[in-house]
Amino acid sequence: IRIQSENKDMLDMDMDTESNERVLINIAGLRYETQLGTLNQFPDTLLGDPAKRIKYFDPLRNEYFFDRNRPSFDGILYFYQSGGKIRRPVNVSIDVFADEIRFYQLGEEAMERFREDEGFIKEEEKPLPQNEFQKQVWLIFEYPESSSPARGIAIVSVIVITISIITFCLETLPEFRDERELAVTSRLDNSTAPRPSLTFTDPFFIIETTCVIWFTFELIVRFFACPSKSEFSKTIMNIIDIMSIMPYFITVGTELAEQQGQEHQNGQQAMSLAILRVIRLVRVFRIFKLSRHSKGLQILGQTLKASMRELGLLIFFLFIGVILFSSAVYFAEADEPESHFSSIPDAFWWAVVTMTTVGYGDMRPVTVGGKIVGSLCAIAGVLTIALPVPVIVSNFNYFYHRETDQDQSSLKDDPSGGPESPEVKRKGRRTSVKSQDVEKNETDGASVEKANIKANSSMDFKKSLYAFCLDTRETDL
């Protein structure tokens, strides 16, 4: 028992001695000195793993040499000294420091903390279906850049959406609307109300039916191929897809019901016409379907989503300004008989138009006091709108550069998970054959590193003393 306790004490002393040993790290000519135990806190990193860092060890100088960015290493060494805190030096750019984090293999957790500290928004993971067939279908219909068939489907979808929007606009032209409207006499007040006549031979109806068939087919296929039905139903874009095709079926159902019970429906035709017009207006939401195939619209949507707080502040400031200046202009013009402002709510429109620098001109102050209030309102509107704009522009630049960086990295990187080529397989076999030799060399290198550190530890004091004396002589000269 006594021998075992003595051996354990000696082992603990050796471990303490080893952890207190000093290590020299040369970063492109700039030397750093730290303890070996500081680096061993993170054994999965480049500097914390002896087998990884031995490749950079210089036995002649008894130091590790890295030809890397020197200012960035202050933050890398602080990561080890602080127990895992990551801080970017002020004089180092974000991209350079991110590359250093990857080189020194600090890990994904350190990278995520660095991104959060720098204000980067965490990217959402995109789940894929487990079934291989559903996965391929989902990639084709959801990610146009995944393959050539996916790009073909995307082109067809964009063409159909464009045709649908053009048709929606053209059918409101007077020359087409006059031919498609019939005069209907209401039994209630004997008044006439134009009502669109839905005929199955109408060219606009045929085009609309073709577009809706494609939209319905696309929605059904994407629903059955999606990885999560509940998440699919909650997505805003999918809700827009459903809303864009519902007016067609509601309109067709309403028309068929009116044709079957025409004698009982005449009294409600004016009301049903207003409801149908509101429902048909929802078709304009199809333009948002283009965002699935447009990177620019996706970036704009992400920017607005990330800037909701700033947009909320903008609306709040505008609301306060509208209340203040509409009240001020009303009381400034209260004694003027030719005033355009009959009440404070009536002046809301003028305040909104003035603060947004539109200047519609239908309402305007005529007195000197009212013009002064109008001038202040315009100046306040410019300042209010300009305040949150830099934050929104910054968010847009972030999403834009992130998208372009992803495109560039996808062009540089090879697709993962694909079938291996014969050359890759041969390289893999060569690597597996040499793996044992590499491990053996790394083990031997680690022992050589430890021996060199211990052998040269006695010389460190002499070297430092000699360097100190040399610096003193140079200073005296």
Residue pairs with C-beta under 8 A, 6 or more apart in sequence:
18 36
18 37
18 450
19 35
19 36
19 37
19 40
20 35
20 36
20 37
21 35
21 36
21 453
21 454
21 457
22 33
22 34
22 35
22 36
22 457
22 460
23 33
23 34
23 35
23 36
23 39
23 63
23 64
23 453
24 31
24 32
24 33
24 61
24 62
24 63
24 64
25 31
25 32
25 33
25 34
25 47
25 63
25 64
25 66
25 73
25 77
26 32
26 58
26 61
26 63
26 64
26 65
26 66
27 66
27 68
27 69
27 70
27 73
28 66
28 67
28 68
28 69
28 70
29 70
30 70
30 73
31 63
32 73
32 77
34 77
34 80
34 81
36 453
38 80
38 81
39 45
39 47
39 48
39 53
39 80
40 48
41 48
41 80
41 83
42 48
42 79
42 80
42 84
42 106
42 107
43 49
44 105
44 107
45 52
45 104
45 105
45 106
45 107
46 52
46 53
46 103
46 104
46 105
47 53
47 64
47 76
47 80
47 104
48 80
50 446
50 449
50 450
51 442
51 443
51 445
51 446
52 105
53 64
54 442
54 445
54 446
54 448
54 449
55 445
56 64
56 65
56 66
57 63
57 64
57 445
57 449
57 452
58 64
58 65
59 448
59 452
62 452
62 453
62 456
62 459
62 460
66 73
68 100
68 103
69 92
69 96
69 100
71 89
71 91
71 92
72 89
72 92
72 96
72 97
72 100
73 100
74 89
75 86
75 87
75 88
75 89
75 92
75 97
75 100
76 100
76 101
76 104
76 106
78 85
78 86
78 87
79 85
79 86
79 106
79 110
84 110
86 101
86 106
86 110
86 113
86 114
86 117
87 117
88 94
88 97
88 114
88 117
88 118
89 97
94 118
97 114
98 111
98 114
101 110
101 111
101 114
102 111
112 122
115 122
116 122
120 398
121 306
121 398
127 227
127 228
128 135
128 138
128 139
128 227
129 135
129 138
129 225
129 226
129 227
130 227
134 224
134 225
134 227
137 221
137 225
138 222
138 225
138 226
138 227
139 146
139 147
139 150
140 146
140 147
140 149
140 150
140 153
141 150
141 153
141 218
141 221
141 222
141 225
142 222
142 226
142 292
143 150
144 150
144 151
144 153
144 154
144 292
144 293
145 151
154 292
154 293
156 214
157 214
157 218
157 289
157 292
157 293
158 290
158 293
160 210
160 211
160 214
160 215
161 211
161 286
161 287
161 289
161 290
163 207
163 211
164 207
164 208
164 211
164 215
164 283
164 286
165 284
165 286
165 287
167 204
167 207
167 208
167 211
168 283
168 284
168 286
170 176
170 204
171 177
171 180
171 204
176 204
180 196
180 197
180 202
180 204
181 194
181 195
181 196
181 197
182 194
182 195
182 197
183 192
183 194
184 192
184 193
184 194
184 195
184 266
184 269
185 191
185 192
185 266
186 192
186 193
186 266
186 267
186 269
186 270
187 266
187 267
188 267
191 270
193 269
193 270
193 273
194 273
195 269
195 273
196 273
196 276
198 205
198 251
198 252
198 255
199 205
200 206
208 248
209 248
212 245
212 248
212 249
215 241
215 244
215 245
215 286
215 289
216 245
218 241
219 238
219 241
219 242
219 245
222 232
222 238
223 229
223 232
226 232
232 238
233 239
237 288
237 289
237 291
237 292
240 285
240 288
240 289
241 289
243 282
243 285
244 282
244 283
244 285
244 286
244 289
246 279
246 282
247 279
247 280
247 282
247 283
248 283
250 276
250 279
251 276
251 279
251 280
254 272
254 276
257 265
258 265
258 269
258 272
265 272
290 297
291 297
291 298
291 301
295 403
298 403
299 396
299 399
299 400
299 403
300 396
302 395
302 399
303 392
303 395
303 396
303 399
304 311
306 395
306 399
307 388
307 391
307 392
307 395
310 388
310 391
310 392
311 388
311 392
313 387
313 388
314 384
314 385
314 387
314 388
317 384
317 387
318 352
318 355
318 356
318 381
318 384
318 385
321 351
321 355
321 377
321 380
321 381
321 384
322 348
322 351
322 352
322 355
325 347
325 351
325 354
325 355
325 373
325 376
325 377
325 380
326 341
326 344
326 345
326 347
326 348
326 350
326 351
327 344
327 347
328 373
329 341
329 347
329 350
329 351
329 365
329 370
329 373
329 374
329 377
330 341
330 343
330 344
330 347
332 365
332 367
332 369
332 370
332 372
332 373
333 339
333 340
333 341
333 365
333 366
333 367
333 369
333 370
336 366
336 367
336 370
338 366
339 365
339 366
339 367
339 370
340 350
340 362
340 363
340 364
340 365
340 366
341 347
341 350
341 363
341 365
347 363
349 363
350 363
350 364
351 377
353 359
353 360
353 363
354 374
354 377
354 378
354 381
355 377
355 378
355 380
355 381
355 384
355 385
356 381
356 385
357 378
357 381
357 382
357 385
364 374
365 371
365 373
365 374
420 428
